[in-house]
Amino acid sequence: MAKFKALSRGTQLVLVAGPLLFLSLFFTWQNESVNYGRAGRATMPLDGFDAWGLLLALLVLATVTIVVLDEFTNVEMSEDVPWATITFALGLAVAAIAVLKNLTDAGSTWESYGFVALACVVALGTYLDWAALRRSQRGPVLTRKRRGLRSTA
């Protein structure tokens, strides 16, 4: 637990929201209505695994895997590869695919909007790590003193 608390806020968000988002694909994302004619109508709950859901699952797994490899293992990851930028792009793709999936699903449930919020938390976590790395690479920001308006009288 102490090692988890020592991680950056963005990494913590990805490591919590990512697996939750993956598990959410097993829950109901949409309700499909089926008409049986004179016998009536039935509503079938459908989980999140369709074409968009599979892509979403793969993107979440890739994002969480890169974060885990970077933070918890001794694997030497290439210094030439911008891993923070790659995870940020994956996080944005996770959020975009989740929104697209929810918009194209007929009969989206209210729970699916919460699952989209989890995808946005993954994207936020990757952004926080990416922004922190960019700030540390730039070094200290030089600030100039503002003088304001002076009267000429």
C-alpha positions as CSV (number, residue, x, y, z in Angstrom):
1,M,0.0,0.0,0.0
2,A,2.9,2.4,0.7
3,K,4.3,1.8,-2.7
4,F,0.9,2.6,-4.3
5,K,0.7,5.9,-2.3
6,A,4.2,6.8,-3.5
7,L,3.0,6.7,-7.1
8,S,2.0,9.8,-8.9
9,R,-1.7,10.8,-8.9
10,G,-2.0,10.0,-12.7
11,T,-0.6,6.5,-12.3
12,Q,-2.9,5.8,-9.3
13,L,-5.9,6.9,-11.5
14,V,-4.9,4.6,-14.3
15,L,-4.2,1.6,-12.1
16,V,-7.6,1.9,-10.4
17,A,-9.9,3.1,-13.2
18,G,-8.3,0.9,-15.9
19,P,-9.1,-2.5,-14.4
20,L,-12.5,-1.3,-13.3
21,L,-13.2,-0.2,-16.9
22,F,-12.1,-3.6,-18.2
23,L,-14.4,-5.4,-15.7
24,S,-17.2,-3.1,-16.6
25,L,-17.3,-4.6,-20.1
26,F,-18.8,-7.8,-18.5
27,F,-21.8,-5.8,-17.2
28,T,-24.8,-4.4,-19.0
29,W,-24.0,-1.6,-21.4
30,Q,-27.2,-1.6,-23.4
31,N,-30.7,-3.1,-23.4
32,E,-32.0,-4.5,-26.7
33,S,-35.7,-4.7,-27.2
34,V,-37.0,-7.7,-29.1
35,N,-40.5,-7.8,-30.5
36,Y,-42.1,-11.3,-30.5
37,G,-45.3,-10.1,-32.2
38,R,-48.5,-11.1,-30.4
39,A,-46.5,-12.7,-27.6
40,G,-45.1,-9.3,-26.6
41,R,-41.8,-7.6,-26.2
42,A,-38.7,-8.6,-24.3
43,T,-35.7,-6.6,-23.2
44,M,-32.3,-8.4,-23.5
45,P,-29.4,-6.9,-21.5
46,L,-26.2,-6.9,-23.5
47,D,-22.7,-6.7,-22.1
48,G,-20.0,-4.4,-23.5
49,F,-18.3,-6.9,-25.7
50,D,-19.1,-6.0,-29.3
51,A,-16.6,-4.7,-31.9
52,W,-16.1,-1.4,-30.1
53,G,-16.0,-3.1,-26.7
54,L,-13.2,-5.5,-27.8
55,L,-11.2,-2.6,-29.1
56,L,-11.8,-0.8,-25.8
57,A,-10.7,-3.8,-23.8
58,L,-7.4,-4.1,-25.8
59,L,-6.6,-0.4,-25.4
60,V,-7.3,-0.6,-21.7
61,L,-5.1,-3.7,-21.4
62,A,-2.3,-2.0,-23.3
63,T,-2.4,1.2,-21.3
64,V,-2.4,-0.6,-17.9
65,T,0.3,-3.0,-19.0
66,I,2.7,-0.1,-20.0
67,V,2.0,1.7,-16.8
68,V,2.6,-1.5,-14.7
69,L,5.8,-2.3,-16.6
70,D,7.1,1.2,-16.1
71,E,6.3,1.5,-12.4
72,F,6.5,-2.0,-10.9
73,T,9.0,-4.0,-12.8
74,N,12.7,-3.8,-13.5
75,V,12.3,-4.1,-17.2
76,E,14.5,-1.7,-19.0
77,M,12.2,0.3,-21.3
78,S,13.9,2.1,-24.1
79,E,14.8,5.7,-23.4
80,D,14.3,6.6,-27.0
81,V,10.6,5.7,-27.0
82,P,8.3,8.4,-25.5
83,W,6.3,6.1,-23.2
84,A,4.4,8.9,-21.5
85,T,3.2,10.2,-24.9
86,I,2.2,6.7,-26.0
87,T,0.2,6.1,-22.8
88,F,-1.4,9.5,-23.1
89,A,-2.4,8.7,-26.7
90,L,-3.8,5.3,-25.5
91,G,-5.7,7.0,-22.7
92,L,-7.2,9.5,-25.2
93,A,-8.1,6.5,-27.5
94,V,-9.8,4.7,-24.5
95,A,-11.9,7.7,-23.8
96,A,-12.8,8.3,-27.4
97,I,-13.7,4.7,-28.1
98,A,-15.8,4.5,-24.9
99,V,-17.8,7.7,-25.9
100,L,-18.2,6.4,-29.5
101,K,-19.3,3.0,-28.3
102,N,-21.9,4.6,-26.0
103,L,-23.2,6.9,-28.7
104,T,-23.6,4.1,-31.3
105,D,-25.1,1.5,-28.9
106,A,-28.9,1.5,-29.2
107,G,-30.5,1.5,-25.8
108,S,-27.5,2.5,-23.7
109,T,-28.1,2.0,-20.0
110,W,-27.4,4.6,-17.4
111,E,-24.6,2.4,-16.1
112,S,-22.8,2.7,-19.4
113,Y,-22.4,6.5,-18.8
114,G,-20.6,5.7,-15.6
115,F,-18.4,3.4,-17.5
116,V,-17.6,6.2,-19.9
117,A,-16.7,8.3,-16.9
118,L,-14.2,5.6,-15.9
119,A,-12.7,5.8,-19.4
120,C,-12.3,9.6,-19.0
121,V,-10.6,9.0,-15.6
122,V,-8.1,6.7,-17.4
123,A,-7.5,9.5,-20.0
124,L,-7.1,12.0,-17.2
125,G,-4.5,9.8,-15.4
126,T,-2.4,9.4,-18.5
127,Y,-2.6,13.2,-19.1
128,L,-1.4,14.0,-15.6
129,D,1.6,11.7,-16.0
130,W,2.4,13.1,-19.5
131,A,2.0,16.7,-18.3
132,A,4.3,16.1,-15.2
133,L,7.0,14.6,-17.5
134,R,6.8,17.6,-19.9
135,R,7.1,20.0,-17.0
136,S,10.1,18.2,-15.6
137,Q,11.8,18.1,-19.0
138,R,11.4,21.8,-19.6
139,G,13.0,22.8,-16.3
140,P,12.1,25.8,-14.3
141,V,10.0,28.3,-16.0
142,L,11.4,31.8,-16.0
143,T,9.0,34.4,-14.9
144,R,9.2,38.1,-15.6
145,K,7.9,40.7,-13.2
146,R,4.9,42.6,-14.5
147,R,5.2,46.2,-14.0
148,G,1.7,47.3,-14.6
149,L,0.6,50.7,-15.9
150,R,2.6,53.7,-14.8
151,S,1.2,57.1,-14.8
152,T,3.1,59.7,-16.9
153,A,2.1,62.6,-14.7
